[in-house]
Amino acid sequence: MQTALITGASSGIGAAFAHELAARQSNLILVARSEAKLQQLATALQTEFGIEARVVVQDLTQPTAATEVFEIVQQQGWVVDLLVNNAGMGDYGMFSQRSLKQQS
């Protein structure tokens, strides 16, 4: 059974990906800031589809967050077959007028 890691999994498109992949019998590693939402989603998907769903609480806007997620996955011995890199943040306006720091 494959394992998918989904960032931004607690709601919206990330949660929709989680439902779809669980329905296809993929185990999941769910990553987002909201532990309560992640735990609720993991429990629901495990119950409905009989898959394993693990939770990693992480704010991916923090500079070291991606490294921390990687280290947790490595320490637990989890193997990721598919990455759904859905986490993001919004900004608006003309790209050339936006802060470089905001865009990176």
Secondary structure, 3 states (H helix, E strand, C coil): CCEEEEECCCCHHHHHHHHHHHHCCCEEEEEECCHHHHHHHHHHHHHHHCCCEEEEECCCCCCCHHHHHHHHHHHHCCCCCEEEECCCCCCCCCHHHCCHHHHC
